[in-house]
Amino acid sequence: MNALAGESHGRRGHDARSRARSRDRRVYLLSHPVLFTLLAVTRRWPARRLGRTVLAHSGTAVRDGLTRVPLDRTAAGTTGGAAGDLTGGDLLFNQDGDGHRGARRGLGLDADGVERLRPVWMSVLDRRLEPLANGGRIELVDVTAEMAGATAAALLGVDVDPLALAAAAREAAAAGAREHLPGIRRPGAHRAASAATARLTALLAGSAAAAVSSPGESGSAAGVASSPGAAGSAAGDASSPGAAGSAAGDAALATMLAVAAINTTVAALPRAAAWCADDDLWSFADTDPEALTSEILRVTAPTPLLPRVAAGSGTIDGCPVHPGDRLILVARHAVDAHRAGPCPADPAPAHVAQLVFGAGPHACPGARLARHQLSDALRALAVHRPRVVSARVDRRAALPGWSRLILEPTR
């Protein structure tokens, strides 16, 4: 009897893992089918050259590409190049050396800064997850968008509707991705990306001006702007020397921080929740939330690939790299997300899991914020052990994710 019970449990576990993986694969196959088919075909090689493009799949290759090859931070088609092109700013994403280190220190994303932001997203979760406690349903993408928008507004010190900010940031990212992803450029793609970025910048600048003229209480979206290490107001300080240049730089940085923080969260949390529901991982949110968060982020890899351009010669996992080569660093494959499902009971080593946030001096400065937000959200959801009622892939988003995810409680 025990053997039969064990076999039945193992079969159910296998079926749950298969269901979770099958659902999550849809976000790749339906959102960017050509790109991810190409990556799947070439992933048998640790690093593979196709013309002037080098595809890096292994952990060693991706780490080499991030830390051992000189990179052109302003090249077209890279994160830094897109950021500078669309905003006209010299900012965190296209900086190097002392300028980059100084910009990172001023973001307010250290342990104390993240702890100051925590009440913002917890307030949204407490309110928006309440229907689950009453046996009702929630649409998690919308909940996540409000949570991400409220957190970004607090980080940037602006008083703006969180859902409006999230919508503007998601549209700017989607338009930018359509312009810079490999493939045939659509007519008007650059104009559309520039217009979407300008709308987001104007929203932030106007909200920052309102926040400065009507300061909020400490801990509110406006009040955070005055806290040590805050990113600063997009409106700038008109009384200081060089105020115009400073204001433009602050606006550009605020725009790109909003894009990065909001889109990563909106892509990550719904996928993580769907996987937990399908694979019955909710118990780990109570017993080992850090391991669950690390493994879910490893497997869903919110930013599955990192586009870079080599500024000098080097080698990535044995493959020579030349100046001007385009590098596609496939973080998803580097952390074995395509083969090994999440196992919070035996998580991957930290140096492997961390690759989804990059490596070296340019590793994502928002990794701590992302991990804390996801861990808190999964713990809050786990109380209700929700299941997926329906899910729809977002075919327009910059990052693979759901446009709609309906959850209902199972207890």
For each residue, the residues with C-beta under 8 A, 3 or more apart:
1: 4 5
2: 5 6
3: 6 7
4: 1 7 8
5: 1 2 8 9
6: 2 3 9 10
7: 3 4 10 11
8: 4 5 11 12
9: 5 6 12 13
10: 6 7 13 14
11: 7 8 14 15
12: 8 9 15 16
13: 9 10 16 17 280
14: 10 11 17 18
15: 11 12 18 19
16: 12 13 19 20 278 279 280
17: 13 14 20 21 279 341
18: 14 15 21 22
19: 15 16 22 23 278 279
20: 16 17 23 24 274 275 278 279 341
21: 17 18 24 25 341
22: 18 19 25 26
23: 19 20 26 274 275 278 388 391
24: 20 21 27 271 274 275 299 300
25: 21 22 28 29
26: 22 23 29 30 391 393
27: 24 30 31 271 393 394 400 401 402
28: 25 31 32 33 36 304 400
29: 25 26 33 36
30: 26 27 33 393 395
31: 27 28 393 394 395 397 400 401
32: 28 35 36 181 400
33: 28 29 30 36 37
34: 37 38 183
35: 32 38 39 181 182 183
36: 28 29 32 33 39 40
37: 33 34 40 41
38: 34 35 41 42
39: 35 36 42 43 55 57 305 328 330 332 333
40: 36 37 43 338
41: 37 38
42: 38 39 45 48 50 55 57
43: 39 40 57 330 333 338
44:
45: 42 48 55 57
46: 56 57 58 60 61 317 318 319
47: 54 55 56 57 58 61 316 317 318 319
48: 42 45 54 55 57 319
49: 53 54 55 319
50: 42 53 54 55
51:
52: 324 325 326
53: 49 50 182 325 326 327 328
54: 47 48 49 50 65 316 319 321 325 326 327 328
55: 39 42 45 47 48 49 50 328 330
56: 46 47 61 62 64 65 316 317 319 327 328 329 330 334
57: 39 42 43 45 46 47 48 61 62 330 333 334
58: 46 47 61 62 317 333 334
59: 62 63 334 335 336 352 355
60: 46 63 64 316 317
61: 46 47 56 57 58 64 65 316 317 319 329 334
62: 56 57 58 59 65 66 306 316 329 330 331 334 355 359
63: 59 60 66 67 68 334 355 359
64: 56 60 61 67 68 69 314 315 316 317
65: 54 56 61 62 68 69 306 308 316 321 327 329
66: 62 63 306 308 329 358 359 360 362 363
67: 63 64 359 360
68: 63 64 65 314 315 316
69: 64 65 310 312 314 315 316 321 327
70: 310 311 312 314
71: 78 308 309 310 311 327
72: 75 78 81 308 309 310 311
73: 78 80 81 93 94 95 96
74: 78 80 81 84 94
75: 72 78 80 81 308 309 311
76: 81 82 85 180 309
77: 81 82 180 182 307 309 326
78: 71 72 73 74 75 81 82 307 308 309
79: 82 83 93 306 307
80: 73 74 75 83 84 93 94 95
81: 72 73 74 75 76 77 78 84 85 94 180 309
82: 76 77 78 79 85 86 176 179 180
83: 79 80 86 87 89 91 93 94 252 256
84: 74 80 81 87 88 89 90 91 93 94
85: 76 81 82 88
86: 82 83 172 176 193 194 197
87: 83 84 91 197 201 251 252 255 256
88: 84 85 248 252
89: 83 84 248 249 251 252 253 256
90: 84 94 95 99 249
91: 83 84 87 94 95 103 249 252 253 256
92: 95 100 103 104 107 253 256 257 365
93: 73 79 80 83 84 256
94: 73 74 80 81 83 84 90 91
95: 73 80 90 91 92 99 100 103
96: 73 99 100
97: 100 101
98: 101 102
99: 90 95 96 102 103
100: 92 95 96 97 103 104 361 362
101: 97 98 104 105 361
102: 98 99 105 106
103: 91 92 95 99 100 106 107 253
104: 92 100 101 107 365
105: 101 102 229
106: 102 103 229 231 232
107: 92 103 104 113 155 229 231 257 365
108: 113 116 155 224 227 228 229 230 231
109: 113 114 155 365 366 368 369
110: 113 114 229 368
111: 114 115 368
112: 115 116 229
113: 107 108 109 110 116 117 155 227 229 230
114: 109 110 111 117 118 368 369 372
115: 111 112 118
116: 108 112 113 119 219 224 227
117: 113 114 120 121 151 154 155 224 369
118: 114 115 121 122 372 376
119: 116 122 123 219
120: 117 123 124 150 151 154 219 221
121: 117 118 124 125 147 150 151 373 376 377
122: 118 119 125 126 376
123: 119 120 126 127 150
124: 120 121 127 128 143 146 147 150 162
125: 121 122 128 129 143 147 376 377 380
126: 122 123 129 130 380
127: 123 124 130
128: 124 125 138 143 146 147
129: 125 126 132 133 138 143 380 381 384
130: 126 127 133 134
131: 134 136 137 138
132: 129 135 136 137 138 381 383 384 386 407 408 409
133: 129 130 383 384 409
134: 130 131
135: 132 408 409
136: 131 132 408
137: 131 132 389 406 407 408
138: 128 129 131 132 143 386 406 407 408
139: 142 143 404 405 406
140: 143 144 269 270 273 402 405 406 407
141: 144 145 266 270 394 401 402 403 404 405
142: 139 145 146 163
143: 124 125 128 129 138 139 140 146 147
144: 140 141 147 148 265 266 269 270 377
145: 141 142 148 149 162 163 166 167 170 262 266
146: 124 128 142 143 149 150 162 163 166
147: 121 124 125 128 143 144 150 151 162 265 269 373 377
148: 144 145 151 152 162 166 261 262 265 266 373
149: 145 146 152 153 160 161 162 163 164 165 166 169 262
150: 120 121 123 124 146 147 153 154 162 221
151: 117 120 121 147 148 154 155 261 265 369 373
152: 148 149 155 156 162 165 166 169 257 258 261 262
153: 149 150 156 158 159 160 162 165 207 221
154: 117 120 150 151 157 219 220 221 224
155: 107 108 109 113 117 151 152 224 230 231 257 261
156: 152 153 204 208 225 230 231 232 233 234 254 257 258
157: 154 208 211 221 222 223 224 225 226 230 231 232 233
158: 153 165 204 207 208 211 221 222 225 233 234 254
159: 153 207 210 211 214 216 220 221 222
160: 149 153 164 165 203 204 207 221
161: 149 164 165
162: 124 145 146 147 148 149 150 152 153 165 166
163: 142 145 146 149 166 167
164: 149 160 161 167 168 203
165: 149 152 153 158 160 161 162 168 169 203 204 207 258 262
166: 145 146 148 149 152 162 163 169 170 262 266
167: 145 163 164 170 171
168: 164 165 171 172 196 199 200 203 258
169: 149 152 165 166 172 173 200 258 259 262 263
170: 145 166 167 173 174 262 263 266 397 398
171: 167 168 174 175 196 199 200
172: 86 168 169 175 176 193 196 197 199 200 255 259
173: 169 170 176 177 259 262 263 397 398 399
174: 170 171 177 178 196 396 397 398
175: 171 172 178 179 189 192 193 195 196 197
176: 82 86 172 173 179 180 193 196 197 259 398
177: 173 174 180 181 397 398 399
178: 174 175 181 186 189 192 193
179: 82 175 176 185 186 189 190 192 193
180: 76 77 81 82 176 177 307
181: 32 35 177 178
182: 35 53 77 328
183: 34 35
184:
185: 179 189
186: 178 179 189
187:
188: 191 192
189: 175 178 179 185 186 192 193
190: 179 193 194
191: 188 194 195
192: 175 178 179 188 189 195 196
193: 86 172 175 176 178 179 189 190 196 197
194: 86 190 191 197 198
195: 175 191 192 198 199
196: 168 171 172 174 175 176 192 193 199 200
197: 86 87 172 175 176 193 194 200 201 255
198: 194 195 201 202
199: 168 171 172 195 196 202 203
200: 168 169 171 172 196 197 203 204 255 258 259
201: 87 197 198 204 205 234 251 252 254 255
202: 198 199 205 206
203: 160 164 165 168 199 200 206 207
204: 156 158 160 165 200 201 207 208 234 251 254 255 258
205: 201 202 208 209 234 235 251
206: 202 203 209 210
207: 153 158 159 160 165 203 204 210 211 234
208: 156 157 158 204 205 211 212 225 233 234 235 254
209: 205 206 212 213 235
210: 159 206 207 213 214
211: 157 158 159 207 208 214 215 216 221 222 225 233
212: 208 209 215 222 225 233 235
213: 209 210
214: 159 210 211 222
215: 211 212 222 223 226
216: 159 211 220 221 222 223
217: 220 223
218: 223 226 227
219: 116 119 120 154 223 224
220: 154 159 216 217 223 224
221: 120 150 153 154 157 158 159 160 211 216 224
222: 157 158 159 211 212 214 215 216 225
223: 157 215 216 217 218 219 220 226 227
224: 108 116 117 154 155 157 219 220 221 227 230
225: 156 157 158 208 211 212 222 230 232 233
226: 157 215 218 223 230
227: 108 113 116 218 223 224 230
228: 108
229: 105 106 107 108 110 112 113
230: 108 113 155 156 157 224 225 226 227
231: 106 107 108 155 156 157 250 253 254 257
232: 106 156 157 225 236 250 253 254
233: 156 157 158 208 211 212 225 236 237 250
234: 156 158 201 204 205 207 208 247 250 251 254 255
235: 205 208 209 212 238 247 250 251
236: 232 233 240 243 244 246 247 248 250 251
237: 233 240 243 246 247
238: 235 243 247
239: 243
240: 236 237 243 246
241:
242: 245 246
243: 236 237 238 239 240 246 247
244: 236 247 248
245: 242 248 249
246: 236 237 240 242 243 249 250
247: 234 235 236 237 238 243 244 250 251
248: 88 89 236 244 245 251 252
249: 89 90 91 245 246 252 253
250: 231 232 233 234 235 236 246 247 253 254
251: 87 89 201 204 205 234 235 236 247 248 254 255
252: 83 87 88 89 91 201 248 249 255 256
253: 89 91 92 103 231 232 249 250 256 257
254: 156 158 201 204 208 231 232 234 250 251 257 258
255: 87 172 197 200 201 204 234 251 252 258 259
256: 83 87 89 91 92 93 252 253 259 260
257: 92 107 152 155 156 231 253 254 260 261
258: 152 156 165 168 169 200 204 254 255 261 262
259: 169 172 173 176 200 255 256 262 263
260: 256 257 263 264 364 366
261: 148 151 152 155 257 258 264 265 366 369
262: 145 148 149 152 165 166 169 170 173 258 259 265 266
263: 169 170 173 259 260 266 267 397 398 399
264: 260 261 267 268 302 303 366 370 399
265: 144 147 148 151 261 262 268 269 370 373 374
266: 141 144 145 148 166 170 262 263 269 270 397 399 401
267: 263 264 270 271 302 397 399 400 401
268: 264 265 271 272 297 300 302 370 374 401
269: 140 144 147 265 266 272 273 373 374 377
270: 140 141 144 266 267 273 274 401 402 405
271: 24 27 267 268 274 275 300 302 400 401 402
272: 268 269 275 276 296 297 300 374 377 378
273: 140 269 270 276 277 377 378 381 386 405 407
274: 20 23 24 270 271 277 278 388 391 402 405
275: 20 23 24 271 272 278 279 281 296 299 300 342
276: 272 273 279 280 281 282 285 292 296 378 381 382
277: 273 274 280 282 386 387 388 407
278: 16 19 20 23 274 275 388
279: 16 17 19 20 275 276 341 342
280: 13 16 276 277 283
281: 275 276 284 285 292 296 342 344
282: 276 277 285 286 378 381 382 385
283: 280 286 287 382
284: 281 287 288 289 291 292 344 345
285: 276 281 282 289 292 375 378 379 381 382
286: 282 283 289 379 382
287: 283 284
288: 284 291 292 344 345
289: 284 285 286 292 293 375 378 379
290: 293 294 375
291: 284 288 294 295 344 345 347
292: 276 281 284 285 288 289 295 296 342 344 375 378
293: 289 290 296 297 371 374 375 378
294: 290 291 297 298 344 347 348 350 353 371
295: 291 292 298 299 342 343 344 347 348 353
296: 272 275 276 281 292 293 299 300 342 374 378
297: 268 272 293 294 300 301 302 353 356 370 371 374
298: 294 295 301 335 336 337 342 347 348 352 353 356
299: 24 275 295 296 335 337 340 341 342
300: 24 268 271 272 275 296 297 337
301: 297 298 304 331 332 335 337 356
302: 264 267 268 271 297 356 370 399 401
303: 264 306 331 356 364 399
304: 28 301 330 331 332 337 399 400
305: 39 328 329 330 331 332
306: 62 65 66 79 303 328 329 331 358
307: 77 78 79 180 326 327 328 329
308: 65 66 71 72 75 78 326 327 329
309: 71 72 75 76 77 78 81 324 325 326 327
310: 69 70 71 72 313 314 321 322 323 324 325 326 327
311: 70 71 72 75 323
312: 69 70 323
313: 310 320 321 322 323
314: 64 68 69 70 310 320 321
315: 64 68 69 318 319 320 321
316: 47 54 56 60 61 62 64 65 68 69 319 321 327
317: 46 47 56 58 60 61 64
318: 46 47 315
319: 46 47 48 49 54 56 61 315 316
320: 313 314 315
321: 54 65 69 310 313 314 315 316 325 327
322: 310 313 325
323: 310 311 312 313
324: 52 309 310
325: 52 53 54 309 310 321 322
326: 52 53 54 77 307 308 309 310
327: 53 54 56 65 69 71 307 308 309 310 316 321
328: 39 53 54 55 56 182 305 306 307
329: 56 61 62 65 66 305 306 307 308 334
330: 39 43 55 56 57 62 304 305 333 334
331: 62 301 303 304 305 306 334 335 355 356 358
332: 39 301 304 305 335 337 338 356
333: 39 43 57 58 330 336 337 338
334: 56 57 58 59 61 62 63 329 330 331 355
335: 59 298 299 301 331 332 348 352 353 355 356
336: 59 298 333 339 340 348 352
337: 298 299 300 301 304 332 333 340
338: 40 43 332 333
339: 336
340: 299 336 337 343 348
341: 17 20 21 279 299
342: 275 279 281 292 295 296 298 299
343: 295 340 346 347
344: 281 284 288 291 292 294 295 347
345: 284 288 291
346: 343
347: 291 294 295 298 343 344 353
348: 294 295 298 335 336 340 352 353
349: 352 353
350: 294 353 354
351: 354 355
352: 59 298 335 336 348 349 355
353: 294 295 297 298 335 347 348 349 350 356
354: 350 351 357 359 363 367
355: 59 62 63 331 334 335 351 352 358 359
356: 297 298 301 302 303 331 332 335 353
357: 354 363 364 367 370
358: 66 306 331 355 362 363 364
359: 62 63 66 67 354 355 363
360: 66 67 363
361: 100 101
362: 66 100 358
363: 66 354 357 358 359 360 367
364: 260 303 357 358 367 370
365: 92 104 107 109
366: 109 260 261 264 369 370
367: 354 357 363 364 370 371
368: 109 110 111 114 371 372
369: 109 114 117 151 261 366 372 373
370: 264 265 268 297 302 357 364 366 367 373 374
371: 293 294 297 367 368 374 375
372: 114 118 368 369 375 376
373: 121 147 148 151 265 269 369 370 376 377
374: 265 268 269 272 293 296 297 370 371 377 378
375: 285 289 290 292 293 371 372 378 379
376: 118 121 122 125 372 373 379 380
377: 121 125 144 147 269 272 273 373 374 380 381
378: 272 273 276 282 285 289 292 293 296 374 375 381 382
379: 285 286 289 375 376 382 383
380: 125 126 129 376 377 383
381: 129 132 273 276 282 285 377 378 384 386 407
382: 276 282 283 285 286 378 379 385
383: 132 133 379 380
384: 129 132 133 381 409 410 411
385: 282 382 409 410 411
386: 132 138 273 277 381 407 408 409 410
387: 277 407 408 410
388: 23 274 277 278 391 405 406 407
389: 137 406 407 408
390: 404 405 406
391: 23 26 274 388 402 404 405 406
392: 402 403 404 405
393: 26 27 30 31 401 402 403
394: 27 31 141 397 401 402 403
395: 30 31 403
396: 174 403
397: 31 170 173 174 177 263 266 267 394 400 401 403
398: 170 173 174 176 177 263
399: 173 177 263 264 266 267 302 303 304
400: 27 28 31 32 267 271 304 397
401: 27 31 141 266 267 268 270 271 302 393 394 397
402: 27 140 141 270 271 274 391 392 393 394 405
403: 141 392 393 394 395 396 397
404: 139 141 390 391 392
405: 139 140 141 270 273 274 388 390 391 392 402
406: 137 138 139 140 388 389 390 391
407: 132 137 138 140 273 277 381 386 387 388 389
408: 132 135 136 137 138 386 387 389
409: 132 133 135 384 385 386
410: 384 385 386 387
411: 384 385
